[in-house]
Each structure stands twice: as structure tokens, then as C-alpha cells.
């Protein structure tokens, strides 16, 4: 149990500092308000990906969205 807490606590500090929702706006009624467009800035450039909101401040994307090889 202590190992799990240590791992979760460590991961919280490994998140990228720019991981925040920027430039969002209120969705129109009946317009899929759960969809998200994600732009990820890396040292190689900017990558775009889709996702959906699982909370007001959390977007879930596919694993390949942050894959360094893909």
C-alpha cells in the first residue's frame, strides 16, 4: 500500500507544467459538449489529437496522443 501511495505521489510531479485547459468555451446545447481538441507541444513541434472530457478539468485521449514514437 505504501508503494502505491509513493508511486501515485511521484506521478503527480511528473505531469507536464503546461497541462491545462486553455482557450475553452461553453458548448452550445445538443452539440457534443464532451468532445475535446488537444494540442500537445513537444520539442519536435506541435501534435494534435482528439479526446473527451471525463471531468470539467480532465481530458481523456488515446495512448498514441502522447507517444514519442508515433
Secondary structure in CASP SS format (residue, H / E / C, confidence):
PFRMAT SS
TARGET T0000
AUTHOR 0000-0000-0000
METHOD secondary structure of the structure
MODEL  1
X C 1.00
X H 1.00
X H 1.00
X H 1.00
X H 1.00
X H 1.00
X H 1.00
X H 1.00
X H 1.00
X H 1.00
X H 1.00
X H 1.00
X H 1.00
X H 1.00
X C 1.00
X C 1.00
X C 1.00
X C 1.00
X C 1.00
X C 1.00
X C 1.00
X C 1.00
X C 1.00
X C 1.00
X C 1.00
X C 1.00
X C 1.00
X C 1.00
X C 1.00
X C 1.00
X C 1.00
X C 1.00
X C 1.00
X C 1.00
X E 1.00
X E 1.00
X E 1.00
X E 1.00
X E 1.00
X E 1.00
X E 1.00
X E 1.00
X C 1.00
X C 1.00
X E 1.00
X E 1.00
X E 1.00
X E 1.00
X E 1.00
X E 1.00
X E 1.00
X E 1.00
X E 1.00
X E 1.00
X E 1.00
X C 1.00
X C 1.00
X E 1.00
X E 1.00
X E 1.00
X E 1.00
X C 1.00
X H 1.00
X H 1.00
X H 1.00
X H 1.00
X C 1.00
X C 1.00
X C 1.00
X C 1.00
END
